[in-house]
């Protein structure tokens, strides 16, 4: 099937961040789009407001008639791996012979069918932050760009940037389920290859082999921009980056100020001095080096990049500040891997070096909690206080013996506590935190507004 043949599409799990971007893309192409999701989340409501026809029942009889009776050669059904194969919807769709594709396969169709150059941003950490920044830089520097993002860019308030005459397509290359091997990249960024998704890969080595297969997709004329510690081989030109140690792209003079970061970037024979932006953390400076390197490669000018950096406002749920008062700050972050938690807490300490850091963490997946229990414990010990929530299972069934109480026992700190979801706001108020972090990839984001409101109310 080719993208231009599609007249109707049905998304099973439409409100996911990656699925909704694809749905928006197809709708903009004139496709009649329908969708199912488990709950009427904030994203689902937004999609309804944009004209999408959604339902929330997982029964086969809830499938829209327009999909059931559509021409199979012009109807596409897209599903996410979060939907189990036992889903009555998927079973009914399969029985009717409709084209059923994973989200990654559809993204692959797009990168193969579009004439624009594809930039694929991969890595176990930093994909969303890097791809959102890169898309912003290209757009602001006058390079027509379409981007499929794994988060909501604050600048455009969407996970999709769409240009009808795009010369570049920026996509997040998701390593889960080897999804990124469906793509056709000419330029790639690999930010990290830390162990993750061991339920899929079995071992860190197995995951590394998949990243190597991703690098092998690049043509000889392509470019691989990689963090200096990432060891990948490819026929394309390679460019390394790092905030520390030798690399082709590096940052100097990093100055963390309240609400602003200043640094200079030297990328081979080019140098951008005194770059200013509002995204804290040395890990984000490193992400910026990758994005700037690709922008320069694609023809953006140094002065235009510097201006675009100043206007960049970040990504929702990526170190997003919700409360900033004289004696209190509240920051929400998507961190759900030990390395990400370490970076998040580190950035908070850089911004507020003399303040007490309180963290609320919701573990994501039983398997990830089991596989990285010791690493989670060590990263969370950097907090002054911890409120630990129960594990968010997502697509998984419980694993005997693995729960948040098991994780809490591994954490060597005095001020730690297992807290039920319904008691979180009261616990926060009782602690009167100086700097509060909420971290996790589950539904902890639904607590952001209640916490923010409660903290705001205490200052009145």
ABEGO torsion letter per residue (X at the ends): XBAAABABBBBBGAABAAAAAAAAAAAAAGBBBBBBBABBBAAAAAAAAAGBBBBABABAAABBAAAAABBAAABBBBBBAABBAABAAAAAAAAAGBBBBBAAAAAAAAAAABABBBBBBBEABGAAAAAAAAAAAAAAAGBBBBBBBABBBAAAGBABBBBAABABBBBBBBABGGAAAABBBABBBBABABBBGAAAAGBAAAAAAAAAAAAAABBAABBBBBBAABBBBBABBBBBBBABEBBABBBBGBBBBBGBBBBBBBBEABBBBGBBBABBEAAAAAAAAAAAAAAAAAGBBAAAAAAAAAABAEBBGBGBBABBBAABBBBBBABABAAAAAAAAAAAAAABAABBBBBBBBBBEAAAAAAAAAAAAAAAAABABBBBBBBBAEABBBBBGBBAAAAAAABBBABBBBBBAAAAAAAAAAAGBABBBBBEABAAAAAAAAAAAAAAAAAX
